[in-house]
Amino acid sequence: MERYKITFKRSVKKDLRRIANQDIPPILKRIDALAVELRPPACKKLGSKEVYRVRQGNYRIIYEIFDDKLVILIVIVANRSIVYRKQ
């Protein structure tokens, strides 16, 4: 299986600035793991599109998969209390 390329929406940079420094490395590690395992057992599909959610502590990573281009687009990284309001 080929490794997917991970890309970030511009707003994710802003999202990461709001997260505590000690929480960022595990989040980035989880994002990097998505390149190998696109749909881990703990992920949840959101809606009818190829949009998924994966948890990392109190944070949620919302991402979209483009199988034809071998790309994963990270859409939102935010605390669980506000992540679904941002979509």
N, CA, C and O of each residue as an XYZ file, in Angstrom:
348
protein
N       0.843     -1.188      0.000
C       0.000      0.000      0.000
C       0.887      1.250      0.000
O       1.876      1.329      0.729
N       0.521      2.196     -0.811
C       1.301      3.424     -0.916
C       1.011      4.367      0.248
O      -0.073      4.352      0.832
N       1.991      5.169      0.559
C       1.845      6.159      1.621
C       1.165      7.403      1.051
O       1.562      7.908      0.001
N       0.163      7.880      1.734
C      -0.554      9.076      1.319
C       0.208     10.319      1.754
O       0.919     10.302      2.758
N       0.055     11.389      0.999
C       0.675     12.673      1.327
C      -0.294     13.433      2.227
O      -1.493     13.486      1.953
N       0.221     14.010      3.284
C      -0.613     14.772      4.216
C      -0.476     16.252      3.903
O       0.632     16.785      3.839
N      -1.608     16.907      3.709
C      -1.621     18.353      3.495
C      -2.520     18.980      4.550
O      -3.398     18.322      5.108
N      -2.291     20.249      4.811
C      -3.040     20.961      5.829
C      -3.776     22.142      5.212
O      -3.242     22.847      4.356
N      -4.988     22.342      5.651
C      -5.711     23.552      5.292
C      -5.018     24.715      6.010
O      -4.452     24.520      7.086
N      -5.053     25.892      5.444
C      -4.362     27.051      6.047
C      -4.817     27.318      7.481
O      -4.012     27.720      8.321
N      -6.077     27.102      7.761
C      -6.615     27.401      9.085
C      -6.076     26.467     10.173
O      -6.175     26.790     11.357
N      -5.515     25.333      9.802
C      -4.990     24.390     10.794
C      -3.801     24.980     11.534
O      -3.613     24.702     12.719
N      -3.005     25.780     10.865
C      -1.866     26.442     11.515
C      -2.369     27.312     12.674
O      -1.771     27.340     13.750
N      -3.449     28.002     12.438
C      -4.060     28.841     13.460
C      -4.644     27.974     14.582
O      -4.551     28.323     15.759
N      -5.245     26.842     14.201
C      -5.795     25.920     15.196
C      -4.709     25.414     16.129
O      -4.915     25.344     17.341
N      -3.547     25.058     15.571
C      -2.463     24.502     16.375
C      -1.867     25.531     17.342
O      -1.353     25.156     18.396
N      -1.929     26.796     17.002
C      -1.414     27.841     17.894
C      -2.239     27.942     19.169
O      -1.734     28.379     20.203
N      -3.496     27.543     19.104
C      -4.387     27.636     20.263
C      -4.243     26.444     21.210
O      -4.821     26.443     22.296
N      -3.489     25.448     20.809
C      -3.342     24.222     21.592
C      -2.090     24.324     22.462
O      -1.077     24.886     22.046
N      -2.175     23.774     23.674
C      -1.041     23.799     24.601
C       0.154     23.059     23.996
O      -0.008     22.055     23.302
N       1.342     23.568     24.267
C       2.569     23.020     23.672
C       2.775     21.537     23.956
O       3.259     20.814     23.086
N       2.422     21.067     25.145
C       2.633     19.659     25.472
C       1.664     18.737     24.738
O       1.915     17.534     24.657
N       0.571     19.261     24.204
C      -0.414     18.447     23.473
C      -0.117     18.355     21.978
O      -0.677     17.493     21.301
N       0.739     19.208     21.450
C       0.993     19.238     20.008
C       1.759     18.008     19.500
O       1.361     17.457     18.474
N       2.838     17.542     20.158
C       3.542     16.363     19.626
C       2.670     15.113     19.462
O       2.770     14.453     18.429
N       1.816     14.757     20.437
C       0.954     13.582     20.206
C      -0.040     13.780     19.057
O      -0.374     12.832     18.346
N      -0.504     15.009     18.884
C      -1.434     15.298     17.784
C      -0.725     15.123     16.444
O      -1.270     14.508     15.528
N       0.488     15.664     16.329
C       1.241     15.534     15.075
C       1.628     14.082     14.798
O       1.668     13.652     13.645
N       1.911     13.338     15.859
C       2.222     11.914     15.695
C       1.000     11.163     15.168
O       1.125     10.303     14.297
N      -0.173     11.487     15.694
C      -1.418     10.857     15.235
C      -1.689     11.212     13.779
O      -2.118     10.353     13.010
N      -1.449     12.452     13.388
C      -1.642     12.878     12.005
C      -0.682     12.134     11.087
O      -1.077     11.688     10.010
N       0.566     11.995     11.496
C       1.548     11.276     10.697
C       1.163      9.808     10.529
O       1.408      9.226      9.472
N       0.575      9.210     11.538
C       0.143      7.809     11.465
C      -0.991      7.623     10.453
O      -1.185      6.519      9.945
N      -1.733      8.679     10.157
C      -2.829      8.583      9.182
C      -2.316      8.304      7.777
O      -3.038      7.736      6.959
N      -1.089      8.691      7.489
C      -0.523      8.460      6.156
C      -0.371      6.974      5.877
O      -0.418      6.553      4.721
N      -0.192      6.178      6.916
C      -0.029      4.739      6.764
C      -1.368      4.023      6.903
O      -1.706      3.158      6.094
N      -2.123      4.387      7.929
C      -3.432      3.776      8.170
C      -4.504      4.863      8.082
O      -4.763      5.581      9.047
N      -5.117      4.965      6.904
C      -6.073      6.047      6.623
C      -7.303      6.028      7.510
O      -7.767      7.061      7.992
N      -7.807      4.847      7.708
C      -9.048      4.694      8.460
C      -8.803      3.750      9.640
O      -9.196      2.584      9.602
N      -8.146      4.268     10.696
C      -7.866      3.402     11.851
C      -9.176      2.965     12.514
O     -10.213      3.595     12.308
N      -9.135      1.899     13.302
C     -10.367      1.407     13.936
C     -11.085      2.458     14.779
O     -12.305      2.397     14.930
N     -10.349      3.415     15.327
C     -10.953      4.429     16.190
C     -11.535      5.615     15.423
O     -12.087      6.524     16.043
N     -11.430      5.635     14.103
C     -11.939      6.784     13.354
C     -13.452      6.660     13.153
O     -14.021      5.571     13.238
N     -14.072      7.782     12.892
C     -15.512      7.813     12.663
C     -15.781      8.630     11.404
O     -15.247      9.726     11.239
N     -16.607      8.091     10.528
C     -16.957      8.803      9.301
C     -18.023      9.843      9.616
O     -18.992      9.569     10.323
N     -17.824     11.040      9.078
C     -18.773     12.141      9.306
C     -19.506     12.445      8.010
O     -18.910     12.981      7.076
N     -20.753     12.122      7.939
C     -21.549     12.422      6.759
C     -21.295     11.474      5.610
O     -20.694     10.414      5.788
N     -21.754     11.853      4.432
C     -21.666     10.991      3.259
C     -20.374     11.179      2.470
O     -20.041     10.336      1.637
N     -19.646     12.252      2.708
C     -18.374     12.482      2.022
C     -17.281     11.653      2.685
O     -17.533     10.969      3.677
N     -16.084     11.711      2.146
C     -14.933     11.014      2.715
C     -14.284     11.873      3.799
O     -13.084     12.142      3.749
N     -15.078     12.299      4.772
C     -14.595     13.109      5.881
C     -14.633     12.254      7.142
O     -15.647     11.626      7.446
N     -13.529     12.236      7.867
C     -13.399     11.386      9.043
C     -12.922     12.195     10.239
O     -12.390     13.298     10.111
N     -13.135     11.598     11.408
C     -12.687     12.203     12.657
C     -11.900     11.165     13.433
O     -12.300     10.003     13.512
N     -10.779     11.586     14.007
C      -9.995     10.725     14.881
C      -9.705     11.511     16.156
O      -9.502     12.725     16.113
N      -9.687     10.815     17.287
C      -9.485     11.462     18.578
C      -8.028     11.378     19.004
O      -7.338     10.396     18.729
N      -7.577     12.421     19.677
C      -6.278     12.423     20.336
C      -6.453     13.183     21.637
O      -6.374     14.412     21.657
N      -6.687     12.468     22.714
C      -6.949     13.104     24.004
C      -8.252     13.888     23.935
O      -9.285     13.362     23.520
N      -8.192     15.144     24.343
C      -9.378     16.010     24.299
C      -9.533     16.728     22.968
O     -10.396     17.594     22.820
N      -8.706     16.372     22.008
C      -8.720     17.045     20.715
C      -9.248     16.118     19.628
O      -9.155     14.894     19.726
N      -9.801     16.730     18.597
C     -10.315     15.987     17.461
C      -9.617     16.474     16.205
O      -9.384     17.669     16.024
N      -9.288     15.519     15.338
C      -8.648     15.825     14.059
C      -9.645     15.446     12.980
O      -9.985     14.273     12.824
N     -10.109     16.429     12.242
C     -11.052     16.204     11.153
C     -10.247     16.212      9.858
O      -9.493     17.148      9.593
N     -10.412     15.161      9.054
C      -9.638     15.071      7.821
C     -10.461     14.483      6.691
O     -11.445     13.774      6.902
N     -10.023     14.801      5.497
C     -10.698     14.355      4.277
C      -9.698     13.521      3.473
O      -8.513     13.847      3.405
N     -10.196     12.437      2.863
C      -9.334     11.546      2.090
C      -9.670     11.663      0.608
O     -10.833     11.587      0.212
N      -8.630     11.850     -0.203
C      -8.775     11.862     -1.653
C      -7.998     10.674     -2.197
O      -6.795     10.771     -2.441
N      -8.689      9.545     -2.387
C      -8.034      8.307     -2.814
C      -7.434      8.408     -4.209
O      -6.396      7.804     -4.476
N      -8.067      9.159     -5.099
C      -7.557      9.265     -6.469
C      -6.231     10.022     -6.546
O      -5.433      9.781     -7.451
N      -5.993     10.938     -5.599
C      -4.761     11.733     -5.594
C      -3.760     11.267     -4.536
O      -2.650     11.794     -4.462
N      -4.142     10.281     -3.715
C      -3.328      9.811     -2.596
C      -2.981     10.949     -1.639
O      -1.824     11.136     -1.262
N      -4.017     11.709     -1.253
C      -3.837     12.879     -0.394
C      -4.804     12.814      0.785
O      -5.963     12.426      0.644
N      -4.292     13.206      1.946
C      -5.121     13.396      3.135
C      -5.072     14.885      3.458
O      -3.990     15.444      3.642
N      -6.222     15.524      3.529
C      -6.308     16.951      3.847
C      -6.786     17.089      5.284
O      -7.907     16.699      5.610
N      -5.942     17.642      6.141
C      -6.324     17.907      7.525
C      -7.123     19.207      7.510
O      -6.613     20.256      7.115
N      -8.375     19.128      7.944
C      -9.289     20.263      7.843
C      -9.329     21.068      9.134
O      -9.227     22.295      9.106
N      -9.478     20.383     10.266
C      -9.604     21.064     11.559
C      -8.891     20.249     12.630
O      -8.958     19.020     12.630
N      -8.216     20.929     13.532
C      -7.678     20.332     14.746
C      -8.110     21.253     15.874
O      -7.684     22.406     15.937
N      -8.962     20.743     16.771
C      -9.477     21.600     17.836
C      -9.961     20.767     19.015
O     -10.094     19.547     18.928
N     -10.215     21.450     20.103
C     -10.747     20.810     21.292
C     -12.123     20.229     20.987
O     -12.865     20.760     20.161
N     -12.446     19.153     21.651
C     -13.705     18.460     21.364
C     -14.930     19.320     21.614
O     -15.981     19.080     21.021
N     -14.817     20.320     22.483
C     -15.966     21.157     22.794
C     -16.311     22.134     21.676
O     -17.440     22.621     21.619
N     -15.366     22.431     20.788
C     -15.651     23.426     19.741
C     -15.460     22.912     18.320
O     -15.808     23.614     17.371
N     -14.921     21.713     18.143
C     -14.538     21.251     16.817
C     -15.723     21.149     15.858
O     -15.583     21.478     14.681
N     -16.860     20.710     16.324
C     -17.992     20.504     15.415
C     -18.708     21.811     15.076
O     -19.424     21.882     14.077
N     -18.526     22.830     15.887
C     -19.107     24.149     15.579
C     -18.326     24.845     14.479
O     -18.867     25.713     13.793
N     -17.049     24.475     14.299
C     -16.180     25.132     13.320
C     -16.403     24.630     11.911
O     -15.996     25.301     10.963
N     -17.033     23.477     11.729
C     -17.158     22.896     10.397
C     -18.046     23.716      9.517
O     -18.259     23.365      8.357
